[in-house]
Amino acid sequence: MTENALPGASYAAAGVDIEAGDTAVELMKEWVAKAQRPESVGGLGGFAGLFDASALTRYRRPLLASATDGVGTKVAVAQRMDVHDTIGHDLVAMVVDDLVVCGAEPLFMTDYICVGKVRPERVAAIVKGIAEGCVLAGCALVGGETAEHPGLLGPDEYDVAGAGTGVVEADAVLGAERVRAGDVVIAMASSGLHSNGYSLVRHVFFDRAGWALEREVPELGGTLGEELLTPTRIYSLDCLALIAATDVHAFAHVTGGGLAANLARVVPDGLHARVDRTTWTPPPIFGTVGRLGDVATEELERTLNMGVGMVAVVPSDAVGAALATLTERDVPAWVAGELVPAGDGLPGGGASLTGRRAG
């Protein structure tokens, strides 16, 4: 080799540390082992996750439901706080709460973690959150992938995504086809911002207001960072319990687009879902975002969940049983609206918020 020649190239020199990746796998094994179901087959380290499909033979006509999602820019808050064991909980919630909307029982999930540099303890913390979320959702974590992308992401940057599979009996699928005039909208409280609208939230708090994550905010009951990292509520087992306890016509998971837009997705032509704002008071975080950012109410309501993370549409004679079931499961819930015939300015297949909140 001449004096000025470059040394031979290697994967490590290019920024990918295979040994760190192996260490991360070893650290996460404990948590993945906790997130299993009886149908799980094999362990961590295979090329594919295995799930015993013979469990589906109890169904007359099983339909597999699939959903995939991420956490969005909430990961930027986790990175700034150097707290990584809650973001996986958010990931599970975003996937399984979409699955259960059609009545499907979540069976298993896989995850994808993309990092600028593998830091084994951090990757294991992310997987810990995913595994704990799977336990709360009643599904198995059967596999995943950690990819190192130097040059595309900074050393402390990462993103997460996940995919889930569930099953539902064909004649038990929930949705707009079951919804009728006179049905009642039951709202289930969110745990906070959940995992939507963080581009707006970060802009308001960091760019406009210049607040630090360590700032104590009395109306929020703690620091700004603690509030922003509050994990998304996982509703899947609560919704399945509701299906088992009483008649449910539809669910709507309130994510991007807000309550009205997501509820409209399960409203048939000819009907309109009318939700009364006066039936609940959004948690303080929503008002704080609106006040600091001078955000119009309409913009808040089409970006954030405003305190409602999931809604159930049930016939009027099922309201009592539905509320009792959710109360037993410690899910704050209330009657928030009703399904009415479209017309007189109410578009079919739509939803609207009515009434004016105090303050």
N, C-alpha and C positions, 0 to 999 in steps of 0.2 A: 504493500500500500504506500503510495506517495505521501509526502509530508502534508499536503493540503487535501487529501482524499477524505470523503465523508465516511463515517463508520457504517456498517451494514444496517439497513432498516430493520425494524422489528415492530410488532404490534404494540408492545409496551411503549416504545419510543414515539409511536403515533398517538398515544394517549389512552390505550385500552389495556386495563389491568385484569388479566384473566384470573390471577390468584385472588385479587380482591373480590371478584365475582363469586368465586368458589367459597370464600369466607362468608359472603353475604348469604349464600344458600344454606350454609351450615347454621348460621344464626337464626334464619327464619323457620327452620324445620320444626322447632318447638311450637310455634304459633300456627303453622299450617296443620299440624297434627291435631290441634284443638278444634279446627273448623272442618269436621268430617261428618258424614252421614253413614248409616249402615250400608248404603249402596256404593260407597266409595271403594275403589279397587286400586291396590298398589299404593305407592308412596311418592314422595317428591323425588325428582331427578329423571323421570322418564321423558320421552319425547312428546307424549300426549297424556292428558289426564283421562282416567277411565272411570266410568260410572255404570253400574249394573242396571241395564234397562229392563231386566225381567220384572223389576218393581212396577213397571207400567202395565203388566198383565191384568192388574185389578181394574183397569179402566175398560169400558166398553169400546170407546173410540177416543183414545188419547190424542190431543193436539199438543205439539211442542211449541212453546212460546219463547222467543228470543229477544233480548234487548242489549244494547251496548251504550256506554256513556263515559264521560269523564267528570272531572271536578271543576274544570274551567280555571279562571285566574285566582280562585281561592288558594291554589297551591303557592302563589306568590306570597301570600300572607304567612303560610306555614314556613316558607323558606326564610322570610325576614325574621320570624320569631325563633327559628331553629327548633320548631316543635313539629314532629313528623308522624306521631302515632295516632292522630285523629283524622287525617286526610283520607285514609283508607276506609274509615267508617262512612265518610261522605260518599266515597265511590260506590260502596255496596248499596247504600240507600238509593242513589240515583238510578241504579240498575234494577234492583229487586222491586222497588216501588212502582216502576214502570211495568214490570212483569205482572204484578198482582192486580193491576187495573182491569185486566181482562178476566180475572178470576183464577189465574194460574198460580200454582204453588211453586216457588223458586226451588230448583233442585241443586244446581251447582253454578259456580262462577269460575272464570279465569281472569287473570289480571296482566297488564302490561305496564312496566315501569321503565321510563326512558330517562337516563341521567347524563349529565355532562361528565361526571366522574363518579365511579362506584366508591361510595363510602359505606362499608359493610353495615355498620351500626345504624346508619340512617335508612338504608334500604330495608333492613330487618324491622325497624320501627314502622315504616310504611306498611309492610306486610302484616305486622302485628295488628294494626288498625283494620286492615282488610279482613283478617281472620276473625277478629272480635266482631266486626260487622256481620260476617257470615253467620256466626253463632246467633246473633240477635235476629237474623233474618230466617234462620232455620235451614240454610242451604250449605253446601259443601264448597270448599275452595280446593279444586282438583288440579290446579296448575297455574302457571304464569310464566312470564318472561321479564328479565331485566336486561336492558340494552344500554350500552355505554356509547354516547355520541359526542366525543370531544370535537370541538370546533363548531358544532351546531348549538350546543348548550354550554353555559358556563359551568365551572367546577361544582358550584352549589345549586345549580338549577336542575329541575326535573319536571316531568309531567306523568300523569297516571291515567290509565283507561282500563275499562273492564267490560266483560261480556258475560251475560247470564242466560241460563236456560231453565224454563219452567214447564209445567204440564197442567192441562185443564181438560176436563171432559168436554167433548164437542158440543153437547147440548146444554152445557153450563156456562158457556162463554158469556161474559157480561159486556154490555155496551149499549149504544143508542137504540138498538132494535128492541130492547126491553123497556125503555123509558116511556112513561105514560103521563098524560095530563093529571095533575093532582099529586104527583110524586113530590117528595120532600128532599131538600138538599141539607145534608148533615155535614157540618164543617168539623175537621179535626185540626187541632192547634199545631202549628209548626214549633220547632225548638228555637227558631230565630231566623236568620237570613237563609239558612240551608246552603245551597251551592249554586245559586243563580244571582246574576246582577252584580257580581263583584267588580266588574270593570267600572260600573257607575259608582259603587261603594268606595272603591280605592281612590277613584278620581275625587270624590267629595272629601274624604277624610285626609288623604295624603297631599293631593295637588292643590285643592282649594283651601281647606282648613289648616293644613300643615300639622295635623295631630300626629303624635308619636304612638306607636303601639303600646307603649308602657304607660300611657296617660290614664290616670284614674278618672272614670266617668261615673259620678254618683247615680245618675238615672239608669245606668246600665248595670249597676251593682258590682262593678269590677273594672278591670282595664279594658281599653278598646280592643287590644289583641285577643284577650280571652273571649270577648263577645264575638269577634269576627271568626274565631276558630271553633265556636260551638258546633258540635257535629250535627249533621242532618238527621232528623228523626227517621227511624226505619219503621214503616207501617205494615210491612208484609204480613207478619203473624197476626197483627190486630185486624187487618182486613180479612184474612182467612177465618179468623174467629167470628167475625161479623157475618160472613157467608154461612158459616155453620150454624149460627144462632138464629138467623132470621132471613127474610127475603131481601136480597140486594139486587138492584137493577143495573147499577153502573158505579164505577169509581172514576175519579179524575185526580191525577197526581199534579200538584200545582208547582210547576217549574218555570222555565223561561216563557214569558208571555203573560204571566200572572194568572189570577184566579179566573177571571171572565173568559179569557181565551182558551184556557185548558178545560174548563167546564163545558164550553161550547163544543168541544170535540166529542162529547157523548150525548149531545142533545139532537134529537132527530128533527128533520124538516116538519114544520107544522107546530112545533113547540118552542118555547123560550124559557130559559132558566133565569129567574129573577132572584137575586141575592141582596139581602138587606144589610147595608154597612152598619146599621145601628145595633146589630146583634152581637158585635164584639168590638173590643178595643185592641188595636195592634200593639204588640210590645214596643217599648220605648225606642229600640234601635231604628225602627222605621221612621218615626217622627224625627229622630235626630238626623238621619240622612236627608230627609226632606227639608228640615230647617237649615242645616249647614250648607246644603247645596242649592237652596232655593229651588228645589225640584217640585214641579207641579204635581198635584195629586194624581192626575191621569197618568203621568209618566211613572210615578212610583208604583201605581197599581198594575201597569203593564210590564214592569221590570222585576218587581219583588213580590214575594208571596203574601206580604202584609199580615202575617200571623196565621195563615191557613195553608197547611202543607198537603192535605189530602181531603177530598170530599167524597161522600157516599150519597148516591141517589136511591131512595127506598120508597116503597108505597107508604101512604100515610098511616096505615095500621101497623107498620113495622117500626115506627119511630121510637116507641117506648123500649122495645127490646134492643134496638140498635144502640140507643144512648146508654142503657143499662150495661150492655156488653162492653162498650168502650170505657165506661166508668170503672168497671171491674178491672180493666186492663190499664188503668191510670192514664188514659188518653183523654185530655180535655176535649169535649165535643159539645156541639149545640146545633139547634135548628137554625139555619141561616137563610133559607129561601125555599122556593117552590117552582114547579114546572107548570107553566100556564100556556094556553093556546097562543100562537103567534098572531100578529095583527095589531092594529092601532099603534103602529110605530115600533112594535117588538118583532124583530126579524126571526123567521124560522131557522132552527138550527143554530141559534145564538144564545148568548148569556149576557147579562148586564148587572151592574151594581147600582142599587138604589139607596135613597136615604142619605142623610148627611151626618157624619160623625161629629160628636161633640168636640170642641176645641179645634 
